[in-house]
Amino acid sequence: MRAELPFNSIREINWYLYKLGLFPAKAPSLTVKSGGDYIKQALHSRYKNAPEKVSLEINHLHQHFESEAIPDDIFNWVDLSNERQCTWLFLDLRNIMLASWLDENFLVERSMNSRCMDIVEQQFIFPRVELFVNSNPDKISRAIAFFDVLESEKRYKINYIYWLMRSWKIIDKQNYLLKWLDKKNNEQIDWVMEYLSKQESFVSLKNACMPVANVSKYSILVSAVDLFNHYEPKNTPRLELLIIKMKKAWSQKKHRDGLKGRKAYNVIMSTDAKQKLKVIADARDYKQNETIENLINEAYEKHLVEKKRKN
């Protein structure tokens, strides 16, 4: 019998804690050593009247982990420097865990064992698989934790991950839909997120726009579109029409905002003055109406200075 747990990583510690139903208050700060000590102490306490069962339990856990755990390098196809790819993967798995609108057929079609619905129904039954992430490596760690917790055969997990890899190769080519967005324009990003959140006929798109701590709204928006193409590839034309409509709505909003405090005027001037106005506007790289407004402001400022000097 194996006398000690082969505590090799925090990942294994988390898996043992989950299988044993042990969730210490300080779990997030556990190290491999402190986690291992906690597990051994808990097992000896649980089997204090039958200490021989500790070795049996330890041996069983180790064999179970070895047979069920997906390979550590199975996500090597993910580029950790690619914010879009990492966020897409993380949000895809988050949606499976949290979205009640996904039915069993969705998962079965993607080579997943129907038992994975256990985790959907219980909504994050493993506390250590958190929605809080600080970096792209964090997102991949959450993805691995998701599959560690998933009550499904190892082959189904691997099949699904390979399906994700194939899906990304297709999705990666569809990055043109939101290229018009300015990632530094918070007003625009907020407006687009609100616009998409109201699209009742695009359920997966609406749910994908849920915020995530420490993940930029822009990244979530891009991933929301990626996820829609991921879930509903046949509806990509519908999505393209929606984005065209949304882009036009944004342009109209900006136009209306630009007209605030402004009024149209009919001004009659000589042809010669009109030509001179064009020359000045071209030289300053302004529109002609902007040039007129600037000339008026300059003249007004000069007037105030002269008036103050005379007084």
HELIX and SHEET records of a PDB file:
HELIX    1   1 ILE A   10  LEU A   20  1                                  11    
HELIX    2   2 ALA A   27  SER A   29  5                                   3    
HELIX    3   3 VAL A   32  ARG A   46  1                                  15    
HELIX    4   4 GLU A   52  GLU A   68  1                                  17    
HELIX    5   5 GLU A   83  LEU A   98  1                                  16    
HELIX    6   6 GLU A  104  VAL A  108  1                                   5    
HELIX    7   7 SER A  114  CYS A  116  5                                   3    
HELIX    8   8 MET A  117  GLN A  122  1                                   6    
HELIX    9   9 ASN A  136  VAL A  149  1                                  14    
HELIX   10  10 LYS A  154  ILE A  171  1                                  18    
HELIX   11  11 ASN A  186  SER A  197  1                                  12    
HELIX   12  12 VAL A  203  ALA A  208  1                                   6    
HELIX   13  13 LYS A  217  TYR A  231  1                                  15    
HELIX   14  14 PRO A  233  ASN A  235  5                                   3    
HELIX   15  15 THR A  236  LEU A  259  1                                  24    
HELIX   16  16 THR A  271  ARG A  284  1                                  14    
HELIX   17  17 GLN A  288  LYS A  310  1                                  23    
END                                                                             
